[in-house]
């Protein structure tokens, strides 16, 4: 096997697709920081367990009815990224405790 073939195969194996983004939520029934944390912790743990992504609450502590979640994920194929982002968007629409204000993401440059 030539060296060129080995290098090409290694590049195919090492290709990864990364995404990072944020999800802004409006929690109309939340009247305290404790209520907001209860909802957000539930959402975070569901997203982490269902989609195997990293999620962090980056909300300001003085806003009880708004929350910002940051997330990141890495996949070995592009279709997996697209399917997961669509599934996350659908999943977030099923919660009665909040409304999604914004769901934005960017692809990470990878080589």
TABELPE-V265317 format. One record per residue. PHI is phi in whole degrees, -180 to 180 (* if undefined). PSI is psi in whole degrees, 0 to 359 (NA if undefined). D_CENTER is the distance of its C-alpha to the mean C-alpha in whole Angstrom. Layout:
PHI_PSI_D_CENTER ; PHI_PSI_D_CENTER
This chain:
*_133_41 ; -76_160_41 ; -63_324_39 ; -62_318_37 ; -64_319_36 ; -63_317_34 ; -64_319_32 ; -63_315_31 ; -64_321_30 ; -64_318_28 ; -62_321_26 ; -66_322_25 ; -71_324_24 ; -88_1_22 ; -70_126_20 ; -132_154_16 ; -122_123_14 ; -115_149_11 ; -139_141_8 ; -135_153_7 ; -170_189_6 ; -141_151_7 ; -125_120_8 ; -102_131_11 ; -124_148_13 ; -114_124_17 ; -113_87_19 ; -64_331_22 ; -89_358_24 ; -83_124_23 ; -121_12_26 ; -158_163_25 ; -64_324_23 ; -63_317_23 ; -64_316_22 ; -62_315_19 ; -62_322_18 ; -60_312_19 ; -66_313_16 ; -65_318_13 ; -63_324_14 ; -65_314_14 ; -63_314_11 ; -58_312_9 ; -67_324_12 ; -65_314_11 ; -62_317_7 ; -65_318_8 ; -78_322_12 ; -76_322_11 ; -115_359_8 ; 54_51_9 ; -121_163_6 ; -91_132_7 ; -134_139_6 ; -135_143_9 ; -88_114_11 ; -115_31_13 ; -75_154_15 ; -77_139_19 ; -73_348_21 ; -92_359_23 ; -110_116_21 ; -90_335_21 ; -104_6_20 ; -129_147_17 ; -145_147_14 ; -125_125_11 ; -112_133_8 ; -101_147_7 ; -144_159_4 ; -149_148_5 ; -154_155_7 ; -134_135_10 ; -131_161_12 ; -92_351_16 ; -141_151_16 ; -69_324_15 ; -61_324_16 ; -63_321_13 ; -62_308_10 ; -60_314_12 ; -63_320_12 ; -68_318_9 ; -62_318_7 ; -65_319_11 ; -66_321_10 ; -63_315_7 ; -60_315_9 ; -63_317_12 ; -61_317_11 ; -65_333_11 ; -73_350_14 ; -92_359_16 ; -91_128_16 ; -82_347_19 ; -80_346_19 ; -154_168_17 ; -119_142_16 ; -83_119_13 ; -84_317_15 ; -151_141_12 ; -138_100_9 ; -126_152_9 ; -153_162_8 ; -137_147_11 ; -83_138_12 ; -84_137_13 ; -71_121_17 ; -129_151_18 ; -121_NA_21
